[in-house]
């Protein structure tokens, strides 16, 4: 898983206003679009938009319809646990849908960011739109993002094929697995079996992600990044590394970790394999999870898919 005054501040004779004739910009593979603030443009690394010179970003995530109540109801303390200090929370309507706008500040990598989180309950899905920009920018820049977030719109659902085509990488083989979803414009989930909601490891699942260098692995080696991220798989517990190796995929040198763990909710034992490859502009990460008794065959399938992945 709202009435808010438009605050546009004139500073040094410069007033940022979104053009009245502008059209909403929809990122590749996304059902959510908006009028972009000045100097923002679509990212080719995730579903959203960036302002590289200022270090600003707008990230769009599509969640199931039922996620709206859960995410919009998160307490200030829950957000604080993610190092996001809430300053205001307002209910509103966006594009005819119920929404909540949360504003606050977050400290990350030595920088204090002004941050906005918008949760929108569209018909058939929930949109989670997160914007941030360094807090020391002029007030008119903050006001432009406020205005932009109020312009959010939705469009008809894209097909899975359209979402896959918009990913920042290609997959040459799925080795008898099927695509069951695409997340955040930069992650694909594959499985073998009929279910899209999987309990434990009843079906093998594989996630492939390409992230920008601003992600958590920025500045790390493939080995260090892999060792760091495998410990942060939220649905698993008792992760124990069994084996490691170097590997090359997606056109770059990478690192492999094979491990055992347990599903946090059920305590079911599972096998994990993870690969991380560092790219010039970010990294590729592939994570496969399956049952202990089928790990040999499933790992072979995972490796065949891994070897077919190419970054765009």
C-alpha positions in Angstrom: 0.0 0.0 0.0 -7.6 18.5 0.3 -7.5 22.2 0.5 -4.0 23.6 0.2 -3.1 27.1 -0.7 -1.0 27.7 -3.8 2.2 29.3 -2.5 4.1 31.0 -5.3 6.8 33.4 -4.0 8.4 36.1 -6.1 12.2 36.1 -5.5 14.6 38.4 -7.3 12.0 39.1 -10.0 11.7 35.4 -10.9 8.3 33.7 -10.7 8.0 30.0 -11.5 4.6 29.1 -12.8 3.7 26.0 -14.8 2.5 27.0 -18.3 -1.3 27.1 -18.6 -1.0 25.2 -21.9 1.4 22.5 -20.6 0.4 18.9 -20.9 0.9 16.2 -18.2 4.0 14.1 -18.8 3.6 10.4 -18.4 6.8 8.4 -17.8 7.4 5.3 -19.9 5.2 2.5 -18.6 3.4 4.7 -16.1 -0.3 5.3 -15.6 0.5 8.5 -13.6 1.5 11.8 -15.1 1.8 15.5 -14.0 2.8 18.9 -15.1 6.6 19.0 -14.5 8.2 21.7 -12.4 10.8 23.8 -14.3 14.1 22.0 -15.0 12.6 18.5 -14.3 12.6 15.8 -17.0 11.8 12.1 -17.2 14.4 9.8 -15.7 15.7 6.8 -17.7 16.5 4.9 -14.5 13.2 4.8 -12.6 9.5 5.7 -13.0 9.7 9.5 -12.3 11.5 12.7 -13.0 14.8 14.3 -12.0 16.4 17.7 -11.7 20.1 16.8 -11.8 21.6 20.2 -11.1 19.6 20.6 -7.9 19.5 17.0 -6.9 15.7 16.9 -7.0 13.5 13.9 -7.9 9.9 12.8 -8.3 9.3 9.1 -7.9 6.1 7.4 -8.9 5.1 4.0 -7.6 1.8 2.2 -8.5 0.3 0.0 -5.8 -2.8 -2.2 -5.6 -6.1 -0.3 -5.0 -6.4 -1.8 -1.4 -3.1 -0.2 -0.4 -4.6 3.3 -0.2 -6.0 3.0 3.4 -2.9 1.4 4.7 -0.4 3.8 3.2 -2.4 7.0 3.8 -3.0 5.9 7.4 0.7 5.6 8.3 1.4 7.6 11.4 3.9 10.4 11.7 5.9 8.0 13.9 5.9 5.4 11.2 7.3 7.9 8.7 9.8 9.0 11.3 11.1 5.5 11.4 12.1 6.0 7.8 13.9 9.3 8.8 11.1 11.4 7.3 10.0 14.1 9.8 6.4 15.0 8.9 5.5 18.7 9.1 2.0 18.7 7.7 -0.7 16.3 6.5 -3.7 17.4 4.4 -6.5 15.5 2.8 -7.5 16.6 -0.7 -8.9 15.5 -4.1 -6.6 15.0 -7.1 -8.0 14.3 -10.5 -11.3 13.4 -8.8 -9.7 10.9 -6.5 -9.2 11.0 -2.7 -5.7 11.9 -1.7 -3.4 12.8 1.2 -0.5 15.2 0.9 2.2 14.8 3.5 5.1 17.3 3.7 8.2 17.2 5.8 12.0 17.0 5.8 14.4 14.1 5.5 18.2 14.1 6.1 20.1 11.9 3.6 23.8 11.7 2.6 24.6 14.9 4.4 21.8 16.9 2.8 18.5 18.1 4.3 15.7 17.6 1.7 12.2 19.1 1.6 10.0 16.2 0.9 6.4 15.6 -0.3 4.5 12.3 -0.2 1.2 12.1 -2.1 -1.0 9.0 -1.8 -3.9 8.9 -4.3 -6.7 6.4 -4.4 -7.4 6.2 -8.1 -10.0 3.8 -9.5 -8.3 0.4 -9.7 -4.9 1.4 -8.2 -3.1 3.5 -5.6 -0.5 6.0 -6.7 2.4 6.9 -4.4 4.2 10.0 -5.6 7.3 11.1 -3.7 9.1 14.3 -4.4 12.2 15.8 -2.8 14.6 18.7 -3.4 17.4 20.2 -1.2 15.7 22.3 1.4 18.0 25.3 0.8 16.5 26.0 -2.7 14.5 29.3 -3.1 10.9 29.3 -2.0 9.6 29.6 -5.5 11.2 26.3 -6.4 9.4 24.6 -3.5 6.1 26.3 -4.6 6.5 25.0 -8.1 6.7 21.4 -6.8 3.6 22.0 -4.7 1.8 23.2 -7.8 3.1 20.3 -9.9 1.9 17.6 -7.4 -1.6 19.1 -7.5 -1.7 18.4 -11.3 -1.3 14.6 -11.0 -3.5 12.7 -13.4 -4.1 9.1 -14.3 -4.5 7.3 -17.7 -5.7 3.9 -18.8 -3.8 0.9 -17.6 -0.8 -0.1 -19.7 -0.3 -3.7 -20.8 2.4 -5.8 -19.2 4.1 -5.8 -22.6 4.1 -1.9 -22.7 5.6 -1.8 -19.2 8.3 -4.3 -20.1 9.2 -2.4 -23.2 9.7 0.8 -21.1 12.2 -0.9 -18.7 15.8 0.4 -18.7 17.0 -3.1 -19.6 16.1 -6.0 -21.9 15.6 -9.7 -21.1 16.4 -12.1 -23.9 15.0 -15.2 -22.2 12.5 -16.0 -19.5 13.3 -19.7 -19.4 9.7 -20.9 -18.8 9.0 -18.2 -16.2 6.4 -15.5 -16.9 6.3 -11.8 -16.2 3.8 -11.1 -13.5 4.4 -7.4 -12.8 6.6 -4.4 -13.4 7.4 -2.0 -10.5 8.5 1.6 -10.4 9.6 1.6 -14.0 12.9 -0.1 -13.2 12.0 -3.6 -11.7 10.4 -6.7 -13.2 9.1 -9.7 -11.3 8.9 -13.1 -12.8 7.5 -16.4 -11.5 6.5 -19.9 -12.6 3.0 -20.8 -11.6 -0.5 -19.4 -11.8 -0.5 -17.2 -8.7 0.4 -13.5 -8.6 0.3 -13.3 -4.8 2.7 -15.9 -3.6 2.8 -17.3 0.0 6.3 -18.1 1.0 8.2 -19.9 -1.7 5.3 -21.9 -3.2 6.4 -20.5 -6.6 9.9 -19.5 -7.6 10.2 -15.7 -8.0 12.9 -13.6 -9.6 13.3 -9.8 -9.4 15.5 -7.8 -11.8 16.2 -4.2 -11.0 18.3 -1.4 -12.6 18.9 1.5 -10.3 20.6 4.8 -10.8 23.9 5.7 -9.0 21.9 7.7 -6.5 20.6 4.5 -5.0 21.9 2.7 -1.9 24.7 1.0 -3.7 26.2 4.2 -5.0 30.0 4.3 -4.5 30.2 0.6 -3.5 31.9 -2.3 -5.2 29.6 -5.1 -6.5 30.7 -7.3 -3.6 30.1 -4.7 -0.9 26.8 -3.7 -2.5 25.6 -7.3 -2.8 26.6 -8.2 0.8 24.8 -5.0 2.0 21.5 -5.4 0.1 21.0 -9.2 0.6 20.7 -8.5 4.4 17.9 -6.0 3.7 15.3 -8.2 2.0 12.4 -7.3 4.3 10.3 -10.5 3.8 13.1 -12.8 4.9 14.8 -13.5 8.2 17.8 -15.6 9.4 19.7 -15.0 6.2 22.9 -17.1 6.1 25.4 -16.8 3.2 26.5 -20.2 1.9 28.7 -19.3 -1.1 30.0 -16.3 -3.1 31.6 -15.9 -6.5 32.5 -13.3 -9.1 30.3 -13.3 -12.2 29.9 -11.1 -15.3 26.4 -10.1 -16.5 24.7 -7.1 -18.1 28.1 -6.2 -19.7 29.9 -5.7 -16.4 31.7 -7.5 -13.6 29.5 -8.6 -10.8 29.2 -10.6 -7.6 27.1 -13.6 -6.7 25.8 -14.6 -3.3 24.0 -17.9 -2.6 22.2 -18.1 0.8 19.5 -19.7 2.9 16.9 -17.9 4.8 13.4 -18.2 6.3 10.2 -16.4 5.2 9.6 -13.9 8.0 5.8 -14.6 8.4 5.8 -18.4 8.0 9.3 -19.5 9.1 9.5 -21.6 5.9 13.1 -22.2 4.7 14.0 -20.8 1.3 17.1 -20.6 -1.0 18.3 -17.3 -2.3 20.6 -16.3 -5.1 21.6 -12.6 -5.7 23.7 -11.0 -8.4 24.8 -7.4 -8.4 26.7 -5.7 -11.3 28.0 -2.2 -11.2 27.3 0.0 -14.3 28.7 3.4 -15.2 25.4 5.1 -14.3 24.2 2.8 -11.6 23.8 -1.0 -11.0 21.9 -4.1 -11.9 20.5 -6.3 -9.1 18.9 -9.7 -9.6 17.3 -11.7 -6.7 15.9 -15.2 -7.0 14.0 -17.0 -4.2 12.7 -20.6 -4.2 12.1 -23.7 -2.2 15.1 -25.6 -0.8 14.1 -28.8 -2.6 13.9 -27.2 -6.1 16.9 -24.8 -5.8 19.1 -26.6 -8.3 16.7 -26.5 -11.2 15.4 -23.0 -10.3 18.8 -21.6 -9.9 19.7 -22.9 -13.4 16.7 -21.1 -14.8 17.6 -17.9 -12.9 21.1 -18.0 -14.3 19.8 -18.4 -17.9 17.6 -15.3 -17.4 20.5 -13.4 -15.8 22.8 -14.1 -18.8 20.2 -12.7 -21.2 19.8 -9.4 -19.4 21.3 -6.3 -21.1 21.2 -2.7 -19.8 19.9 -0.2 -22.3 
